[in-house]
């Protein structure tokens, strides 16, 4: 039997049970999974004035500040998966960035890092976002909010990266959807 | 002292040493890091006929087939970081997809999943890709190669996802760069 068919038939096995993450193995392939959450939502947030709402925060995994779209975990309420994702998106956009939107439109979903993680992301579009609070996250977070005009944003992102802030490549996936949905 | 400043000052600690990955903690924040590789390259590959080259394979972490851009690990040769990334991109494009390109142009780099991983991705653009072999990966891999016309690709991707194949959202980041670099 080949290694790949062994992998498919192998049940997952816990290598180490963490508090928030679980280190797993399936047929010799190692990966992690998140505990106590059904998914991760990422909000592609744009204002009526065609600005993208981004957040920047220190990330212990990288020991660096990282620039990304507002994002967070979705809870795990069986039978309420869809509502739950939009609700999680609404909550994260408000808590992290201090913005509100009327609706959250499904864009795509898929693995965060398919070689090493079972986590699945859902991208949602929030149009006509408006500032209603300071943002900044909860007591544990120290989030800087950026409201960046779409005209010239690629240069702005590259400059920020050159200044030492890490940039999540998924921001460009967000820009793809803004280009195609808003005709930017 | 607040929790966030504790995290910044905390040294990383190994929770579990795997064969390929290491499960880590920094000040109460859990994440993984990859062993024996300096980075991950992702190839945004396009043919002269404006088709995007994508790969589909079974991923044990998700127990599902995943559609993604050709990608792989870059080795760790100090002082040769740049050359090494382009060389890794060339190797992965050939092994996984069976395609060659004249050059690999840096697009962006950043964290794969900043909440739970120290892994950093580098996206490289490969223009004028041409088929020179079967692709399919090494003996352990079972990779299906897709050569998809950019005209209509968003519908094709959505259909593939509805058919049960998971789609890495970073493919849309690749499409952003193709739109802006090729004027698609």
Interface residues (C-beta under 8 A of the other chain):
Chain A: X3 X4 X7 X8 X10 X12 X15 X16 X18 X19 X20 X21 X23 X24 X25 X26 X27 X28 X29 X30 X31 X32 X33 X34 X40 X42 X58 X59 X60 X61 X62 X63 X66 X68 X71 X108 X109 X110 X111 X112 X113 X114 X115 X116 X117 X118 X119 X120 X121 X123 X139 X140 X141 X142 X154 X157 X158 X161 X166 X167 X168 X169 X170 X171 X172 X173 X175 X176 X177 X179 X180
Chain B: X3 X4 X7 X8 X10 X12 X15 X16 X18 X19 X20 X21 X23 X24 X25 X26 X27 X28 X29 X30 X31 X32 X33 X34 X40 X42 X58 X59 X60 X61 X62 X63 X66 X68 X71 X108 X109 X110 X111 X112 X113 X114 X115 X116 X117 X118 X119 X120 X121 X123 X139 X140 X141 X142 X154 X157 X158 X161 X166 X167 X168 X169 X170 X171 X172 X173 X175 X176 X177 X179 X180
